[in-house]
Amino acid sequence: MNTIFIVLPILVLLMFDLGLVLRPADFRLLVERPRAVLVGLVGQIVLLPLIGLAVAYGFHLEAVFFLGVMLIACSPGGSSSNVFSMLAGGDVALSVSLTMLSSIITLFTGPLVMSYATGLVGENQMITLPVGNLLVQNIVLMLVPILLGLALALWREQLAHKLHGVLKKLAFPGLVVLATTFFIQNRETIVREFPQLGLVVTVLILLSMAGGVLLSWLMRLSGREQRTIIIEIGMQNAAQAISIASSPFVFANDVMAIPAIVYALMMNVILLAYVGGVKMMNARLK
């Protein structure tokens, strides 16, 4: 089975679902609380790609995995980060605004970062990036579904709410099917590379979360805002990274998607542990 026929519909549904939960008020938060929003955007758009570069270089990854890690760093978390923020007692309104803004902004900044990263390591390996194709794919598969979801939410709010209830239940099973299919088709490579890639993505996640802590502390954000920033920076959209790696219009390389598959597993383990730690700490303070 060609995984592209699984990942692209999943990505479109995730982006459409994101649009369903957006409201015009989410855009106003940039004016009402610019410091918290800017911290989150700087963390995702600037800091995370820098951390990705440092980690990929530090572990001396071969080109295909180097670019796979950079794809993760350029794919901001989707609506799942909003759920984790809620579970951690974070600022859900801030989480939604950051998800919306970063998802749109990185549609255009991501290709620039990936073009730079491909130029660094891809030329000797005959790996090239058709930047125009990536921009078009981002607009068609991500921006358009977000806008359609937002339009439906404004036009038929109750219908949008019902659809969101269905889609959020389908998202996780869909990702499981995607991960299972990738594992079956690339099991030898995944098993062989998991010790290194598991460590790589774990370091990437932990450094990203630490960066969120540092930025929040420097800008003196509240505890709820800090927890949200940590989750937003630490939780990336694996489906987006996989879709770019495996797309026949961009890299057309399933092996490049393996870091994102490993990341999806480790991300949920680490973020669930973080949420559990936050709840335990809050319980002790009561």
RAWOGI-V962492 format. One record per residue. N is the residue number from 0. RES is the residue in three letters. PHI is phi in whole degrees, -180 to 180 (NA if undefined). NEAR is the number of other C-alpha atoms within 10 Angstrom. Layout:
n->N res->RES phi->PHI near->NEAR
n->N res->RES phi->PHI near->NEAR
This chain:
n->0 res->MET phi->NA near->8
n->1 res->ASN phi->-78 near->11
n->2 res->THR phi->-64 near->18
n->3 res->ILE phi->-63 near->19
n->4 res->PHE phi->-77 near->12
n->5 res->ILE phi->-99 near->18
n->6 res->VAL phi->-71 near->24
n->7 res->LEU phi->-66 near->20
n->8 res->PRO phi->-61 near->14
n->9 res->ILE phi->-63 near->22
n->10 res->LEU phi->-63 near->25
n->11 res->VAL phi->-61 near->20
n->12 res->LEU phi->-65 near->22
n->13 res->LEU phi->-63 near->27
n->14 res->MET phi->-71 near->25
n->15 res->PHE phi->-63 near->25
n->16 res->ASP phi->-64 near->27
n->17 res->LEU phi->-61 near->26
n->18 res->GLY phi->-63 near->26
n->19 res->LEU phi->-64 near->28
n->20 res->VAL phi->-97 near->20
n->21 res->LEU phi->-80 near->21
n->22 res->ARG phi->-137 near->16
n->23 res->PRO phi->-54 near->10
n->24 res->ALA phi->-62 near->10
n->25 res->ASP phi->-64 near->18
n->26 res->PHE phi->-75 near->15
n->27 res->ARG phi->-74 near->12
n->28 res->LEU phi->-64 near->18
n->29 res->LEU phi->-62 near->17
n->30 res->VAL phi->-86 near->9
n->31 res->GLU phi->-75 near->10
n->32 res->ARG phi->-137 near->11
n->33 res->PRO phi->-63 near->12
n->34 res->ARG phi->-64 near->16
n->35 res->ALA phi->-65 near->23
n->36 res->VAL phi->-66 near->22
n->37 res->LEU phi->-66 near->13
n->38 res->VAL phi->-61 near->20
n->39 res->GLY phi->-64 near->31
n->40 res->LEU phi->-69 near->23
n->41 res->VAL phi->-62 near->15
n->42 res->GLY phi->-61 near->25
n->43 res->GLN phi->-81 near->31
n->44 res->ILE phi->-90 near->22
n->45 res->VAL phi->-109 near->15
n->46 res->LEU phi->-66 near->18
n->47 res->LEU phi->-63 near->29
n->48 res->PRO phi->-61 near->24
n->49 res->LEU phi->-65 near->17
n->50 res->ILE phi->-64 near->19
n->51 res->GLY phi->-58 near->27
n->52 res->LEU phi->-61 near->17
n->53 res->ALA phi->-62 near->13
n->54 res->VAL phi->-67 near->20
n->55 res->ALA phi->-62 near->22
n->56 res->TYR phi->-70 near->12
n->57 res->GLY phi->-61 near->10
n->58 res->PHE phi->-94 near->13
n->59 res->HIS phi->52 near->11
n->60 res->LEU phi->-70 near->18
n->61 res->GLU phi->-66 near->14
n->62 res->ALA phi->-54 near->21
n->63 res->VAL phi->-65 near->22
n->64 res->PHE phi->-82 near->20
n->65 res->PHE phi->-55 near->24
n->66 res->LEU phi->-70 near->28
n->67 res->GLY phi->-63 near->28
n->68 res->VAL phi->-67 near->28
n->69 res->MET phi->-66 near->26
n->70 res->LEU phi->-62 near->31
n->71 res->ILE phi->-60 near->29
n->72 res->ALA phi->-66 near->34
n->73 res->CYS phi->-101 near->28
n->74 res->SER phi->-120 near->26
n->75 res->PRO phi->-63 near->33
n->76 res->GLY phi->-57 near->27
n->77 res->GLY phi->-90 near->27
n->78 res->SER phi->-67 near->20
n->79 res->SER phi->-61 near->20
n->80 res->SER phi->-65 near->25
n->81 res->ASN phi->-65 near->24
n->82 res->VAL phi->-66 near->15
n->83 res->PHE phi->-64 near->23
n->84 res->SER phi->-63 near->26
n->85 res->MET phi->-63 near->17
n->86 res->LEU phi->-64 near->15
n->87 res->ALA phi->-87 near->23
n->88 res->GLY phi->71 near->18
n->89 res->GLY phi->-86 near->24
n->90 res->ASP phi->-95 near->19
n->91 res->VAL phi->-65 near->20
n->92 res->ALA phi->-61 near->17
n->93 res->LEU phi->-65 near->24
n->94 res->SER phi->-61 near->29
n->95 res->VAL phi->-64 near->27
n->96 res->SER phi->-63 near->23
n->97 res->LEU phi->-66 near->32
n->98 res->THR phi->-60 near->25
n->99 res->MET phi->-65 near->24
n->100 res->LEU phi->-67 near->18
n->101 res->SER phi->-67 near->24
n->102 res->SER phi->-63 near->25
n->103 res->ILE phi->-78 near->17
n->104 res->ILE phi->-63 near->13
n->105 res->THR phi->-73 near->19
n->106 res->LEU phi->-59 near->21
n->107 res->PHE phi->-109 near->15
n->108 res->THR phi->-79 near->16
n->109 res->GLY phi->-57 near->24
n->110 res->PRO phi->-59 near->21
n->111 res->LEU phi->-67 near->15
n->112 res->VAL phi->-64 near->20
n->113 res->MET phi->-68 near->21
n->114 res->SER phi->-64 near->17
n->115 res->TYR phi->-65 near->13
n->116 res->ALA phi->-64 near->19
n->117 res->THR phi->-65 near->21
n->118 res->GLY phi->-64 near->14
n->119 res->LEU phi->-71 near->13
n->120 res->VAL phi->-124 near->18
n->121 res->GLY phi->-88 near->19
n->122 res->GLU phi->-63 near->12
n->123 res->ASN phi->-68 near->10
n->124 res->GLN phi->-99 near->11
n->125 res->MET phi->60 near->9
n->126 res->ILE phi->-103 near->15
n->127 res->THR phi->-124 near->15
n->128 res->LEU phi->-122 near->19
n->129 res->PRO phi->-78 near->12
n->130 res->VAL phi->-58 near->15
n->131 res->GLY phi->-60 near->12
n->132 res->ASN phi->-62 near->16
n->133 res->LEU phi->-65 near->21
n->134 res->LEU phi->-62 near->17
n->135 res->VAL phi->-64 near->15
n->136 res->GLN phi->-62 near->18
n->137 res->ASN phi->-61 near->21
n->138 res->ILE phi->-68 near->16
n->139 res->VAL phi->-71 near->13
n->140 res->LEU phi->-91 near->20
n->141 res->MET phi->-124 near->24
n->142 res->LEU phi->-65 near->20
n->143 res->VAL phi->-61 near->16
n->144 res->PRO phi->-61 near->22
n->145 res->ILE phi->-61 near->27
n->146 res->LEU phi->-66 near->17
n->147 res->LEU phi->-66 near->16
n->148 res->GLY phi->-64 near->24
n->149 res->LEU phi->-64 near->23
n->150 res->ALA phi->-62 near->17
n->151 res->LEU phi->-66 near->18
n->152 res->ALA phi->-63 near->21
n->153 res->LEU phi->-77 near->16
n->154 res->TRP phi->-87 near->11
n->155 res->ARG phi->-135 near->12
n->156 res->GLU phi->-63 near->15
n->157 res->GLN phi->-66 near->12
n->158 res->LEU phi->-63 near->13
n->159 res->ALA phi->-61 near->21
n->160 res->HIS phi->-63 near->15
n->161 res->LYS phi->-66 near->11
n->162 res->LEU phi->-63 near->16
n->163 res->HIS phi->-61 near->22
n->164 res->GLY phi->-62 near->12
n->165 res->VAL phi->-77 near->12
n->166 res->LEU phi->-66 near->17
n->167 res->LYS phi->-67 near->16
n->168 res->LYS phi->-80 near->10
n->169 res->LEU phi->-88 near->14
n->170 res->ALA phi->-61 near->16
n->171 res->PHE phi->-66 near->13
n->172 res->PRO phi->-58 near->11
n->173 res->GLY phi->-64 near->16
n->174 res->LEU phi->-67 near->19
n->175 res->VAL phi->-64 near->14
n->176 res->VAL phi->-61 near->14
n->177 res->LEU phi->-62 near->20
n->178 res->ALA phi->-63 near->22
n->179 res->THR phi->-65 near->14
n->180 res->THR phi->-63 near->16
n->181 res->PHE phi->-61 near->21
n->182 res->PHE phi->-64 near->17
n->183 res->ILE phi->-62 near->10
n->184 res->GLN phi->-78 near->15
n->185 res->ASN phi->-128 near->14
n->186 res->ARG phi->-61 near->14
n->187 res->GLU phi->-64 near->11
n->188 res->THR phi->-68 near->12
n->189 res->ILE phi->-64 near->20
n->190 res->VAL phi->-63 near->11
n->191 res->ARG phi->-67 near->10
n->192 res->GLU phi->-96 near->15
n->193 res->PHE phi->-59 near->15
n->194 res->PRO phi->-55 near->10
n->195 res->GLN phi->-75 near->13
n->196 res->LEU phi->-67 near->23
n->197 res->GLY phi->-60 near->18
n->198 res->LEU phi->-68 near->15
n->199 res->VAL phi->-60 near->21
n->200 res->VAL phi->-71 near->24
n->201 res->THR phi->-65 near->19
n->202 res->VAL phi->-62 near->15
n->203 res->LEU phi->-60 near->25
n->204 res->ILE phi->-65 near->27
n->205 res->LEU phi->-66 near->16
n->206 res->LEU phi->-66 near->18
n->207 res->SER phi->-64 near->27
n->208 res->MET phi->-65 near->24
n->209 res->ALA phi->-64 near->15
n->210 res->GLY phi->-63 near->21
n->211 res->GLY phi->-64 near->28
n->212 res->VAL phi->-62 near->17
n->213 res->LEU phi->-64 near->15
n->214 res->LEU phi->-63 near->21
n->215 res->SER phi->-64 near->24
n->216 res->TRP phi->-67 near->13
n->217 res->LEU phi->-63 near->10
n->218 res->MET phi->-96 near->12
n->219 res->ARG phi->54 near->13
n->220 res->LEU phi->-79 near->17
n->221 res->SER phi->-71 near->14
n->222 res->GLY phi->-60 near->14
n->223 res->ARG phi->-66 near->16
n->224 res->GLU phi->-66 near->23
n->225 res->GLN phi->-62 near->24
n->226 res->ARG phi->-62 near->26
n->227 res->THR phi->-67 near->31
n->228 res->ILE phi->-62 near->32
n->229 res->ILE phi->-59 near->27
n->230 res->ILE phi->-70 near->27
n->231 res->GLU phi->-64 near->31
n->232 res->ILE phi->-78 near->29
n->233 res->GLY phi->-84 near->27
n->234 res->MET phi->-118 near->28
n->235 res->GLN phi->-107 near->27
n->236 res->ASN phi->-89 near->24
n->237 res->ALA phi->-63 near->26
n->238 res->ALA phi->-62 near->27
n->239 res->GLN phi->-66 near->28
n->240 res->ALA phi->-62 near->28
n->241 res->ILE phi->-65 near->31
n->242 res->SER phi->-64 near->30
n->243 res->ILE phi->-72 near->26
n->244 res->ALA phi->-64 near->25
n->245 res->SER phi->-93 near->22
n->246 res->SER phi->-62 near->21
n->247 res->PRO phi->-68 near->13
n->248 res->PHE phi->-92 near->15
n->249 res->VAL phi->-121 near->19
n->250 res->PHE phi->-90 near->21
n->251 res->ALA phi->52 near->15
n->252 res->ASN phi->-139 near->18
n->253 res->ASP phi->-65 near->22
n->254 res->VAL phi->-64 near->19
n->255 res->MET phi->-64 near->23
n->256 res->ALA phi->-82 near->29
n->257 res->ILE phi->-60 near->29
n->258 res->PRO phi->-56 near->29
n->259 res->ALA phi->-69 near->31
n->260 res->ILE phi->-64 near->26
n->261 res->VAL phi->-65 near->22
n->262 res->TYR phi->-61 near->26
n->263 res->ALA phi->-58 near->21
n->264 res->LEU phi->-69 near->16
n->265 res->MET phi->-68 near->17
n->266 res->MET phi->-60 near->21
n->267 res->ASN phi->-67 near->13
n->268 res->VAL phi->-63 near->12
n->269 res->ILE phi->-69 near->16
n->270 res->LEU phi->-69 near->22
n->271 res->LEU phi->-66 near->15
n->272 res->ALA phi->-64 near->12
n->273 res->TYR phi->-64 near->18
n->274 res->VAL phi->-60 near->20
n->275 res->GLY phi->-62 near->14
n->276 res->GLY phi->-64 near->13
n->277 res->VAL phi->-62 near->15
n->278 res->LYS phi->-66 near->15
n->279 res->MET phi->-64 near->11
n->280 res->MET phi->-66 near->11
n->281 res->ASN phi->-65 near->12
n->282 res->ALA phi->-65 near->9
n->283 res->ARG phi->-71 near->7
n->284 res->LEU phi->-78 near->7
n->285 res->LYS phi->-79 near->5
